[in-house]
């Protein structure tokens, strides 16, 4: 599938987006803690690589 799915486009959807197995992850840019520094990352930069997305929306304490 060559169509890109952007997280910002999903925000306007009237229904909740619930990904299932084999769905593409929506493309996004976010801040991440990398080697002790907060850096901006872009999911598109990891195309073709294995990625684990970890979300904890209620509270973020350093693990």
N, C-alpha and C positions, 0 to 999 in steps of 0.2 A: 504494500500500500504506500503510495507516494504522497498522499495528502497529509499535510501536517495538522496536528491537533494541538491547539494552544489553550492553556489553562484560562487565559483571559476571555476566550470565546465561550467557555463552559460556564463562566460566572453569570452570563445572561440567560442561561437555559431555565425554563420554568420548572424542570424536574431535577432531582438530584442525580449527579453523574456517579455511577457505581461501576468501577472497572471490574472486569472479570478476567480469567486466565486468557492469555494471548492478546489482550487489548493493548494498544499502544498507550504509553503514559503521555499525558498532555505535556507539551513543552513549556518550560517555565524557567525563570531566573530567580535565584534566591540567595540569601546569605548562608554560609556554612562555616563551621569551625574546622579549619585545616591546619594541622601542625601548630595549634595554639593561636592561630590568627583567624579573624573573621574575614572571609573573602566572598566575593560574588561568584556564583557558579551558574552555568547554563546547561540544562540537561542535554541540549543538542551537541555540546562538546564531548559527550560520552557515547555518541552513536557508535554502535558496533561493539561496545564493551558491556560487561556485566555490571549492573548498578543495583544497589540496595537503597530503596527510599525509606527513610525512617521518619515518621511523623508522630509527634506527641503534642497535640494542640492544647491540652489543659495546662501543662506545666513543663518547663524545660530546665532540668537540673543536669549539670554535666555528669556524664556516666563514667 
